[in-house]
Amino acid sequence: MLTASPSKHIPVMVQEVVSGLMPHDGGIYVDGTFGQGGYSQAILMAANCQVWGIDRDPEAVKIGHEFEQKWPARFNMIKGRFGDMTQLLAERALEKVDGIALDLGVSSPQLDELDRGFSFRLDGPLDMRMEKTGLTAADLVNELSEQELADIIYEFGEERYSRRIARKIVAVRKAADITRTFELADLVRSVVPREKRDLDPATRTFQALRIKVNEELKELDNGLKASEILLKPRGRLAIVSFHSLEDRRIKNFLKDHSRFVSQPNRHAPITSQPIIPPTFLHVSRKAIRPMEEEVRANPRARSAKLRVAERTDVPFNHQGTIQ
């Protein structure tokens, strides 16, 4: 495996995440994006509890198996997606947990391994697959229509030059397939002006392709629903996001599930629609941001936002309705 240099992933806002979860002795916690185990280790050290790690990346799973040796009887590793954690845990006779931690960012090793193709700052194959299976970013770039590419780059990258980028991709690939990260990054830079000194013009396009390749927003939606099912009353959800598409989804989910349904207009006809009690309570109404010291030490933390919510005692059945 090719790497730029040895790298260790620094978990973002680890102390804030652990404080949000409030681990206690005998508790059961899920680290749904295990990575290199930063959150798992912090939780295990905070209380005499049990942690289940979940990750779709085979390299992360290998590290998880090392954790199983280091923390026997207290840590268990599962290969899979956190959006499927309800089923993954049910297969292991576990239906309720005390806390769930999710870090939605790409890990440092993923970014720094040339052959993973996540970074436009390193030249490697245009891959971006977290699970190392399925369609690659190169497949999308070389096979989708101009309109499909423009839609993906606009929707998942929030890139206002999406049509210009898609048009250029289609023109360039007529001569030969686009297969390298540098090739795509240079292509994007040739048609997108640099508007901010600290933001490479290729950033949004690479984000969009990565999200599409790995179905990240669908995974997030499934994970939020799973947390509502899995968490015990007073169980905590701590979730760190890194861009507005993710944070908006989390914010809206918690908004919709943490308050009573608004009353109808007083001039509208009276209906028998029931008022649904909330399944979550906000621990902090606003997103928590990393301290300046952390951002200086770990620049990848600068865009992070942490939201923490607590599960109420309102029952939730597996058909997705309030009991």
QUILINHU-V972061 format. One record per residue. RES is the residue in one small letter. PSI is psi in whole degrees, -180 to 180 (none if undefined). OMEGA is omega in radians with two decimals (999 if undefined). BURIAL is 1 if it has 9 or more other C-alpha atoms within 8 Angstrom, else 0. Layout:
RES|PSI|OMEGA|BURIAL / RES|PSI|OMEGA|BURIAL
This chain:
m|128|-3.13|0 / l|135|3.08|0 / t|152|3.11|1 / a|-44|3.11|0 / s|157|3.13|0 / p|134|-3.12|0 / s|149|3.08|0 / k|130|-3.12|0 / h|128|3.09|1 / i|112|-3.12|0 / p|138|-3.09|0 / v|134|3.07|1 / m|44|-3.06|1 / v|-40|3.14|1 / q|-39|3.12|0 / e|-38|3.11|0 / v|-47|-3.14|1 / v|-42|3.10|1 / s|-38|3.12|0 / g|-38|-3.13|1 / l|-29|-3.09|1 / m|61|-3.12|0 / p|142|3.10|1 / h|158|-3.14|1 / d|136|3.13|0 / g|-4|-3.13|0 / g|162|3.11|1 / i|126|-3.05|1 / y|152|3.13|1 / v|125|2.96|1 / d|94|-2.96|1 / g|-12|3.08|1 / t|71|-2.92|1 / f|-47|-3.14|1 / g|-115|3.07|1 / q|11|2.97|1 / g|18|-3.11|1 / g|-47|3.11|1 / y|-42|-3.12|1 / s|-47|-3.11|1 / q|-42|-3.13|0 / a|-39|3.12|1 / i|-45|-3.14|1 / l|-33|-3.13|1 / m|-19|-3.10|0 / a|-24|-3.11|1 / a|162|3.08|1 / n|74|-3.01|1 / c|-176|3.12|1 / q|140|3.13|1 / v|136|3.02|1 / w|118|3.09|1 / g|140|3.10|1 / i|135|3.04|1 / d|145|3.13|1 / r|-16|-3.07|1 / d|122|-3.12|1 / p|-34|3.14|1 / e|-38|3.09|0 / a|-37|3.14|1 / v|-38|3.10|1 / k|-43|3.11|0 / i|-38|3.11|1 / g|-38|3.11|1 / h|-30|3.05|1 / e|-37|3.08|0 / f|-36|3.13|1 / e|-33|3.09|1 / q|-36|-3.12|0 / k|-34|-3.09|0 / w|62|-3.10|0 / p|139|3.12|0 / a|-8|-3.14|0 / r|-20|-3.13|1 / f|137|3.09|1 / n|138|-3.10|1 / m|137|3.11|1 / i|131|3.03|1 / k|124|3.13|1 / g|-175|-3.13|1 / r|142|-3.12|1 / f|-22|3.05|1 / g|-20|3.12|1 / d|17|-2.98|1 / m|-27|3.08|1 / t|-49|-3.14|1 / q|-43|-3.11|0 / l|-41|3.14|1 / l|-36|3.11|1 / a|-35|3.10|1 / e|-17|3.12|0 / r|24|3.05|0 / a|34|3.11|0 / l|118|-3.06|0 / e|-20|-3.12|0 / k|146|3.14|0 / v|166|-3.09|1 / d|-15|-3.14|1 / g|151|3.13|1 / i|128|3.07|1 / a|135|3.11|1 / l|130|3.04|1 / d|110|-2.99|1 / l|3|-3.11|1 / g|162|3.02|0 / v|136|-3.08|0 / s|157|3.11|0 / s|-45|3.10|1 / p|-37|3.10|1 / q|-43|3.14|1 / l|-35|-3.00|1 / d|-8|3.09|1 / e|115|-3.04|1 / l|-38|-3.04|1 / d|-3|3.08|1 / r|-25|3.03|1 / g|26|3.14|1 / f|-28|-2.96|1 / s|138|3.05|1 / f|-4|3.12|1 / r|-7|3.11|0 / l|141|-3.12|1 / d|116|3.12|1 / g|179|3.10|1 / p|144|-3.10|1 / l|83|-2.99|1 / d|-80|3.07|1 / m|10|-3.13|1 / r|123|3.10|1 / m|-36|-3.11|0 / e|-4|-3.13|0 / k|24|3.06|0 / t|159|3.09|0 / g|-168|-3.10|0 / l|142|3.07|0 / t|171|3.04|1 / a|-35|3.10|1 / a|-38|3.10|1 / d|-44|-3.14|1 / l|-48|-3.07|1 / v|-36|-3.04|1 / n|-12|-3.05|1 / e|-27|-3.09|0 / l|156|3.11|1 / s|166|3.11|0 / e|-41|-3.14|1 / q|-42|3.13|0 / e|-42|3.11|0 / l|-44|3.13|1 / a|-41|-3.13|1 / d|-44|-3.14|1 / i|-47|-3.09|1 / i|-34|3.12|1 / y|-47|-3.06|1 / e|-47|-3.03|1 / f|-15|3.11|1 / g|-10|-3.08|1 / e|42|-3.07|0 / e|115|-3.08|1 / r|-12|3.07|0 / y|26|-3.03|0 / s|-41|-3.12|1 / r|-39|3.12|1 / r|-41|3.14|0 / i|-46|-3.13|1 / a|-40|3.13|1 / r|-42|-3.14|1 / k|-41|3.12|1 / i|-48|-3.11|1 / v|-38|3.14|1 / a|-43|-3.09|0 / v|-40|-3.07|1 / r|-10|3.07|1 / k|-32|3.14|0 / a|-41|-3.14|0 / a|152|3.12|0 / d|147|3.06|0 / i|114|-2.98|1 / t|-8|-3.05|1 / r|150|-3.13|1 / t|-43|3.13|1 / f|-38|-3.12|1 / e|-47|3.13|1 / l|-43|-3.12|1 / a|-45|3.13|1 / d|-37|3.09|1 / l|-47|-3.13|1 / v|-45|-3.13|1 / r|-26|-3.11|1 / s|-16|-3.10|0 / v|-7|-3.13|1 / v|123|3.13|1 / p|147|3.07|0 / r|114|-3.07|1 / e|-26|3.11|0 / k|139|-3.10|0 / r|-36|-3.04|0 / d|7|-3.13|0 / l|113|3.11|0 / d|137|3.14|0 / p|-22|-3.13|1 / a|-9|-3.01|1 / t|-52|-3.03|1 / r|-36|3.12|1 / t|-44|3.12|1 / f|-40|3.08|1 / q|-45|-3.10|1 / a|-46|-3.13|1 / l|-40|3.12|1 / r|-44|3.13|1 / i|-42|-3.14|1 / k|-46|-3.12|1 / v|-41|-3.03|1 / n|6|3.13|1 / e|45|-2.96|0 / e|-38|-3.12|1 / l|-36|3.03|0 / k|-40|3.11|0 / e|-42|3.12|1 / l|-46|3.12|1 / d|-45|3.13|1 / n|-38|3.14|1 / g|-38|3.10|1 / l|-43|3.10|1 / k|-41|3.14|0 / a|-37|-3.14|1 / s|-34|3.12|1 / e|-33|3.14|1 / i|-42|-2.97|1 / l|-34|-3.00|1 / l|136|3.03|1 / k|163|2.97|1 / p|131|-3.08|1 / r|5|3.00|1 / g|151|-3.03|1 / r|143|3.00|1 / l|123|3.08|1 / a|118|-3.01|1 / i|126|-3.11|1 / v|126|3.12|1 / s|167|-3.03|1 / f|-2|3.03|1 / h|166|-2.95|0 / s|-31|3.13|0 / l|-43|3.12|0 / e|-51|-3.05|1 / d|-37|3.13|1 / r|-40|3.11|0 / r|-44|-3.14|1 / i|-47|-3.12|1 / k|-45|-3.13|1 / n|-38|3.11|0 / f|-49|-3.12|1 / l|-36|3.09|1 / k|-43|-3.10|0 / d|-22|-3.05|0 / h|7|-3.09|1 / s|18|3.09|1 / r|163|3.07|1 / f|149|3.06|0 / v|135|-3.09|0 / s|148|3.14|0 / q|148|3.12|0 / p|162|3.06|0 / n|135|-3.05|0 / r|-16|3.11|0 / h|-8|-3.13|0 / a|157|3.12|0 / p|144|3.12|0 / i|132|3.12|0 / t|169|3.14|0 / s|14|-3.12|0 / q|125|-3.09|0 / p|154|3.01|0 / i|125|-3.05|0 / i|123|3.13|0 / p|153|-3.06|0 / p|146|3.07|1 / t|-10|3.09|1 / f|153|2.98|1 / l|136|3.08|1 / h|128|2.99|1 / v|-39|3.04|0 / s|122|-3.08|1 / r|-38|3.14|0 / k|155|3.09|0 / a|144|3.10|0 / i|132|-3.13|0 / r|154|3.13|0 / p|152|3.09|1 / m|155|-3.13|0 / e|-36|-3.14|0 / e|-39|3.14|0 / e|-41|-3.13|1 / v|-38|3.10|1 / r|-39|-3.12|0 / a|-29|-3.07|0 / n|88|-3.08|1 / p|-24|-3.14|0 / r|-9|3.13|0 / a|-9|-2.94|1 / r|-29|-3.11|0 / s|6|-3.04|0 / a|145|3.03|1 / k|133|3.12|1 / l|130|3.02|1 / r|135|-3.11|1 / v|133|3.11|1 / a|154|-3.14|1 / e|135|-3.14|1 / r|135|3.05|1 / t|-176|3.13|1 / d|14|3.09|0 / v|120|-3.10|1 / p|152|3.13|0 / f|125|-3.14|1 / n|172|-3.02|1 / h|2|3.03|0 / q|1|3.06|0 / g|25|3.11|0 / t|155|3.11|0 / i|134|3.12|0 / q|none|999|0
